[in-house]
């Protein structure tokens, strides 16, 4: 028997997604939600990787 349903009902769950825009840029979406209180945290944005010269 899996403890996953019990874990999610107490702590909620998170989701993260990264999408490549090009070689040095990606978009990221993160959410954390709880079954009782709904979405608790969210951030999203476009990020650029920079190389040190």
MIDRENMI-657366 format. One line per field, with one value per residue: residue number from 1; residue in one letter; chain; y, z negated, x negated of N, C-alpha, C in turn. Coordinates in pm, 1 decimal, always signed. Layout:
<rs>
k <- (NUM;...)
r <- (A;...)
c <- (A;...)
n.Y <- (Y;...)
n.Z <- (Z;...)
n.X <- (X;...)
ca.Y <- (Y;...)
ca.Z <- (Z;...)
ca.X <- (X;...)
c.Y <- (Y;...)
c.Z <- (Z;...)
c.X <- (X;...)
</rs>
This chain:
<rs>
k <- (1;2;3;4;5;6;7;8;9;10;11;12;13;14;15;16;17;18;19;20;21;22;23;24;25;26;27;28;29;30;31;32;33;34;35;36;37;38;39;40;41;42;43;44;45;46;47;48;49;50;51;52;53)
r <- (X;X;X;X;X;X;X;X;X;X;X;X;X;X;X;X;X;X;X;X;X;X;X;X;X;X;X;X;X;X;X;X;X;X;X;X;X;X;X;X;X;X;X;X;X;X;X;X;X;X;X;X;X)
c <- (A;A;A;A;A;A;A;A;A;A;A;A;A;A;A;A;A;A;A;A;A;A;A;A;A;A;A;A;A;A;A;A;A;A;A;A;A;A;A;A;A;A;A;A;A;A;A;A;A;A;A;A;A)
n.Y <- (-118.9;+218.3;+516.7;+758.7;+897.5;+971.0;+1127.1;+1341.5;+1446.5;+1558.6;+1721.3;+1834.6;+1907.2;+1954.2;+2113.7;+2145.5;+2296.4;+2320.0;+2494.5;+2500.1;+2787.1;+2887.8;+2815.7;+2937.2;+3032.3;+2977.6;+2902.7;+2889.7;+2733.0;+2707.5;+2554.0;+2515.2;+2337.7;+2280.3;+2038.4;+2134.9;+2416.0;+2514.2;+2673.6;+2753.1;+2865.5;+3015.2;+3062.2;+3207.9;+3254.6;+3390.5;+3286.6;+3351.7;+3196.3;+3275.2;+3293.6;+3295.9;+3518.5)
n.Z <- (+0.0;+84.9;-60.2;+49.7;+101.3;-163.5;-239.8;-52.8;-132.6;-374.9;-341.9;-87.5;+258.1;+502.7;+809.0;+1081.7;+1373.5;+1653.6;+1945.4;+2237.1;+2403.8;+2568.4;+2629.3;+2404.3;+2244.2;+2038.5;+1940.4;+1634.4;+1421.9;+1113.4;+870.1;+555.8;+388.7;+164.7;+52.0;-105.3;-131.4;+116.2;+380.0;+257.2;+305.5;+570.8;+847.0;+1141.7;+1437.0;+1669.8;+1733.4;+1769.4;+1859.0;+1774.1;+1876.3;+1715.0;+1794.6)
n.X <- (-84.5;-57.0;-188.9;-146.7;+111.8;+185.8;-33.2;-12.9;+234.8;+174.1;-59.1;-38.3;-118.7;-378.5;-476.8;-694.0;-817.2;-1022.6;-1107.2;-1285.3;-1396.7;-1594.3;-1942.3;-2060.3;-1855.5;-1570.3;-1233.1;-1055.8;-821.1;-667.2;-467.2;-306.7;-69.2;+205.7;+439.7;+652.5;+623.7;+567.8;+378.0;+67.1;-178.5;-356.9;-567.2;-702.8;-893.8;-1134.8;-1457.9;-1806.4;-2103.6;-2428.8;-2762.1;-3076.9;-3338.5)
ca.Y <- (+0.0;+340.6;+623.1;+883.9;+974.1;+1027.4;+1232.6;+1456.0;+1507.3;+1634.5;+1819.9;+1890.2;+1861.8;+2057.7;+2088.7;+2235.0;+2272.2;+2403.6;+2489.5;+2566.3;+2888.0;+2868.8;+2750.1;+3003.2;+3087.9;+2884.2;+2949.6;+2797.1;+2749.5;+2626.4;+2572.8;+2427.6;+2348.1;+2197.5;+1998.6;+2213.2;+2560.6;+2550.0;+2713.4;+2821.2;+2933.3;+3004.2;+3158.1;+3178.0;+3356.2;+3353.9;+3294.5;+3345.4;+3144.2;+3358.9;+3229.9;+3386.3;+3540.9)
ca.Z <- (+0.0;+97.2;-155.8;+123.8;+75.2;-298.7;-235.2;+19.1;-207.9;-487.0;-299.6;+43.7;+361.9;+580.3;+950.2;+1142.7;+1516.8;+1723.2;+2090.3;+2304.5;+2504.0;+2658.5;+2562.8;+2278.4;+2178.3;+2011.6;+1859.6;+1524.7;+1351.3;+991.6;+783.6;+440.1;+349.8;+54.6;+84.2;-180.4;-118.2;+255.5;+418.4;+146.8;+352.7;+714.1;+914.8;+1281.4;+1497.0;+1773.2;+1676.3;+1865.7;+1808.5;+1815.8;+1858.1;+1668.1;+1897.3)
ca.X <- (+0.0;-135.5;-156.6;-138.0;+234.6;+179.7;-134.5;+43.3;+344.6;+116.1;-158.8;-10.7;-210.1;-446.0;-498.7;-792.6;-831.4;-1121.2;-1092.4;-1397.6;-1362.8;-1707.2;-2055.9;-2095.9;-1736.7;-1461.6;-1121.4;-1029.7;-695.3;-665.5;-351.0;-288.4;+70.9;+253.1;+576.6;+751.5;+606.5;+542.8;+243.0;+0.3;-299.6;-376.5;-654.3;-730.5;-977.7;-1229.9;-1591.4;-1915.0;-2230.3;-2543.0;-2893.8;-3183.8;-3439.9)
c.Y <- (+124.5;+442.5;+757.3;+960.6;+1038.5;+1143.8;+1357.5;+1523.9;+1587.9;+1749.3;+1889.2;+1836.7;+1980.0;+2015.3;+2190.5;+2195.6;+2370.7;+2383.5;+2566.3;+2663.9;+2886.7;+2810.9;+2808.4;+3056.2;+2976.5;+2954.1;+2844.7;+2835.3;+2655.5;+2657.2;+2473.0;+2446.7;+2246.0;+2161.2;+2081.0;+2361.9;+2606.0;+2588.0;+2798.7;+2906.5;+2912.2;+3103.7;+3111.8;+3289.6;+3299.6;+3381.5;+3278.4;+3292.9;+3231.0;+3286.3;+3333.3;+3396.6;+3500.2)
c.Z <- (+0.0;-6.6;-85.3;+98.8;-63.6;-301.6;-168.3;-60.9;-326.8;-436.9;-167.1;+146.3;+438.5;+724.1;+1002.0;+1288.7;+1574.1;+1873.1;+2151.9;+2408.6;+2612.4;+2576.8;+2424.6;+2199.3;+2156.6;+1930.1;+1753.6;+1456.2;+1231.4;+914.9;+668.8;+395.4;+242.2;+83.2;+10.7;-147.1;+23.9;+280.9;+308.1;+195.2;+502.1;+757.2;+1057.1;+1338.0;+1605.6;+1719.4;+1785.6;+1797.7;+1861.7;+1784.9;+1810.0;+1775.5;+1847.9)
c.X <- (-88.5;-91.7;-138.4;-7.7;+236.3;+81.7;-78.3;+154.1;+293.7;+29.6;-126.7;-108.7;-267.4;-463.0;-599.5;-808.9;-932.3;-1103.7;-1208.9;-1344.6;-1469.9;-1822.3;-2086.6;-1976.7;-1634.6;-1354.0;-1093.2;-899.7;-695.8;-536.9;-355.7;-143.7;+105.2;+398.7;+683.6;+745.1;+575.7;+398.1;+181.4;-117.8;-310.8;-483.5;-677.0;-816.0;-1065.8;-1369.5;-1696.2;-2040.3;-2343.7;-2671.9;-2993.3;-3291.0;-3578.1)
</rs>
